Amino acid sequence: MTSERRYHLSIDIGASSGRHIVGYVEDGKIILQEVYRFDNSQIVRSGHECWNLTELTRHVLAGIRAVDETQPLYNMRKFNGYTMKKTGR
């Protein structure tokens, strides 16, 4: 009996950068592939250093699109609980 391969997307947001990693199991081994990376620089607001949530959101969505556009194997419908509508850019 064969089952459809399941892909999992992890979005790692660190203090200075972030990345999107796709993982799946193949022949009993966990395969991980970094698909998108971005800088996470802080901004200063009211004298405090803060994450730039506007840019973080933009990069998170751009990374999800990159998974779908650069890796046709990773059909977005296969990701658990998340479907992304195609929009004109």
C-alpha angles and dihedrals in degrees: 000000000000125000130202113264112252120217124204126199120210121191111200114195112189134178095270106013144014137209143189116227126188117206134187140154120255124175090345094307129110110238119200126188126183106222105172135017131186142176117253104201121174127237129211118240124173089347094307129109110237139171113261098240093185092058093041091054091047092051094045091054093042090052092051089051090048090056090055097040102042099037111045087179089069098070106192091224087068094062113101113254098347132095121172120207116225111243133182113259 
